[in-house]
Amino acid sequence: MVGDELRVARLAAHWTQEKLAEEAEISRNYVSLLELNRKSPTVDMLFAVCEALGVSTTDLIRRVERQRPRSRKASRRQA
C-alpha cells in the first residue's frame, strides 16, 4: 500500500529506483523492497523518501488511507 504510492510518486517524477535511492541516500534494493510492499518504512525513512521525491508525506498517507479497506469495527462506528 505505502509502496504502491511511493512507486506512483517516483514514476510521476520520472525517476528510476536508482535515482530515488541516490537522492534519499538509501540502497536501490531497499527502494525495491518498499515498492513491492515487502518492507515498511519507518516514519523517519518515509519522511526522507517523500522529501527526496518532493511529495508531501501527509498527501501520500492520505492516498494510502483512501485505498485501504475499511475494517468492520470502523464501519460500525460510522453507522
CYANA upper distance limits for C-alpha pairs under 8 A (distance plus 0.5 A):
  1 MET  CA      5 GLU  CA      7.05
  1 MET  CA     37 ASN  CA      7.15
  1 MET  CA     64 VAL  CA      6.45
  1 MET  CA     67 GLN  CA      8.24
  1 MET  CA     68 ARG  CA      8.14
  2 VAL  CA      6 LEU  CA      6.70
  2 VAL  CA     34 LEU  CA      8.20
  2 VAL  CA     35 GLU  CA      8.06
  2 VAL  CA     37 ASN  CA      7.54
  2 VAL  CA     40 SER  CA      8.12
  2 VAL  CA     60 LEU  CA      8.29
  2 VAL  CA     61 ILE  CA      7.82
  2 VAL  CA     64 VAL  CA      6.54
  3 GLY  CA      7 ARG  CA      6.65
  3 GLY  CA     34 LEU  CA      5.47
  3 GLY  CA     35 GLU  CA      4.30
  3 GLY  CA     36 LEU  CA      6.51
  3 GLY  CA     37 ASN  CA      5.56
  3 GLY  CA     40 SER  CA      8.34
  4 ASP  CA      8 VAL  CA      6.83
  4 ASP  CA     35 GLU  CA      6.16
  4 ASP  CA     36 LEU  CA      7.75
  4 ASP  CA     37 ASN  CA      7.82
  5 GLU  CA      9 ALA  CA      6.65
  5 GLU  CA     35 GLU  CA      8.46
  5 GLU  CA     60 LEU  CA      7.07
  5 GLU  CA     63 ARG  CA      7.85
  5 GLU  CA     64 VAL  CA      7.35
  6 LEU  CA     10 ARG  CA      6.57
  6 LEU  CA     34 LEU  CA      8.39
  6 LEU  CA     35 GLU  CA      6.86
  6 LEU  CA     50 CYS  CA      8.48
  6 LEU  CA     60 LEU  CA      8.21
  7 ARG  CA     11 LEU  CA      6.56
  7 ARG  CA     35 GLU  CA      6.21
  8 VAL  CA     12 ALA  CA      6.56
  9 ALA  CA     13 ALA  CA      6.79
  9 ALA  CA     53 LEU  CA      7.61
  9 ALA  CA     55 VAL  CA      7.82
 10 ARG  CA     14 HIS  CA      6.90
 10 ARG  CA     15 TRP  CA      6.05
 10 ARG  CA     16 THR  CA      7.74
 10 ARG  CA     17 GLN  CA      8.18
 10 ARG  CA     20 LEU  CA      7.77
 10 ARG  CA     53 LEU  CA      7.21
 11 LEU  CA     15 TRP  CA      6.35
 11 LEU  CA     16 THR  CA      7.97
 13 ALA  CA     53 LEU  CA      7.57
 15 TRP  CA     19 LYS  CA      6.27
 15 TRP  CA     20 LEU  CA      7.00
 16 THR  CA     20 LEU  CA      6.93
 17 GLN  CA     21 ALA  CA      6.55
 17 GLN  CA     28 ARG  CA      6.36
 17 GLN  CA     31 VAL  CA      6.84
 17 GLN  CA     32 SER  CA      7.58
 18 GLU  CA     22 GLU  CA      6.65
 18 GLU  CA     27 SER  CA      8.46
 18 GLU  CA     28 ARG  CA      5.86
 19 LYS  CA     23 GLU  CA      6.67
 20 LEU  CA     24 ALA  CA      6.43
 20 LEU  CA     28 ARG  CA      8.22
 20 LEU  CA     31 VAL  CA      8.10
 20 LEU  CA     49 VAL  CA      8.12
 20 LEU  CA     52 ALA  CA      7.55
 20 LEU  CA     53 LEU  CA      7.76
 21 ALA  CA     25 GLU  CA      6.11
 21 ALA  CA     26 ILE  CA      5.36
 21 ALA  CA     27 SER  CA      5.87
 21 ALA  CA     28 ARG  CA      5.58
 21 ALA  CA     31 VAL  CA      6.93
 22 GLU  CA     26 ILE  CA      7.02
 22 GLU  CA     27 SER  CA      8.02
 22 GLU  CA     28 ARG  CA      8.41
 23 GLU  CA     52 ALA  CA      6.17
 24 ALA  CA     48 ALA  CA      6.51
 24 ALA  CA     49 VAL  CA      5.96
 24 ALA  CA     51 GLU  CA      8.44
 24 ALA  CA     52 ALA  CA      5.90
 26 ILE  CA     30 TYR  CA      7.35
 26 ILE  CA     31 VAL  CA      7.98
 27 SER  CA     31 VAL  CA      7.07
 28 ARG  CA     32 SER  CA      6.79
 29 ASN  CA     33 LEU  CA      6.75
 30 TYR  CA     34 LEU  CA      6.64
 30 TYR  CA     39 LYS  CA      8.40
 31 VAL  CA     35 GLU  CA      6.69
 32 SER  CA     36 LEU  CA      6.62
 33 LEU  CA     37 ASN  CA      6.68
 33 LEU  CA     38 ARG  CA      5.60
 33 LEU  CA     39 LYS  CA      6.00
 34 LEU  CA     38 ARG  CA      6.50
 34 LEU  CA     39 LYS  CA      5.53
 34 LEU  CA     40 SER  CA      6.69
 34 LEU  CA     41 PRO  CA      7.51
 41 PRO  CA     45 MET  CA      6.05
 41 PRO  CA     46 LEU  CA      6.13
 42 THR  CA     46 LEU  CA      6.60
 43 VAL  CA     47 PHE  CA      6.75
 44 ASP  CA     48 ALA  CA      6.77
 45 MET  CA     49 VAL  CA      6.63
 46 LEU  CA     50 CYS  CA      6.52
 46 LEU  CA     57 THR  CA      7.67
 47 PHE  CA     51 GLU  CA      6.41
 47 PHE  CA     57 THR  CA      6.72
 48 ALA  CA     52 ALA  CA      6.65
 49 VAL  CA     53 LEU  CA      6.77
 50 CYS  CA     54 GLY  CA      6.44
 50 CYS  CA     55 VAL  CA      5.48
 50 CYS  CA     56 SER  CA      6.80
 50 CYS  CA     57 THR  CA      6.28
 51 GLU  CA     55 VAL  CA      6.61
 51 GLU  CA     56 SER  CA      7.80
 51 GLU  CA     57 THR  CA      8.36
 55 VAL  CA     59 ASP  CA      7.97
 55 VAL  CA     60 LEU  CA      7.76
 56 SER  CA     60 LEU  CA      6.81
 57 THR  CA     61 ILE  CA      6.68
 58 THR  CA     62 ARG  CA      6.56
 59 ASP  CA     63 ARG  CA      6.78
 60 LEU  CA     64 VAL  CA      6.92
 61 ILE  CA     65 GLU  CA      6.56
 62 ARG  CA     66 ARG  CA      6.80
 63 ARG  CA     67 GLN  CA      7.05
 64 VAL  CA     68 ARG  CA      6.75
 70 ARG  CA     74 ALA  CA      6.86
 70 ARG  CA     75 SER  CA      7.20
 71 SER  CA     75 SER  CA      6.82
 72 ARG  CA     76 ARG  CA      6.73
 73 LYS  CA     77 ARG  CA      7.03
 74 ALA  CA     78 GLN  CA      7.07
 75 SER  CA     79 ALA  CA      7.12
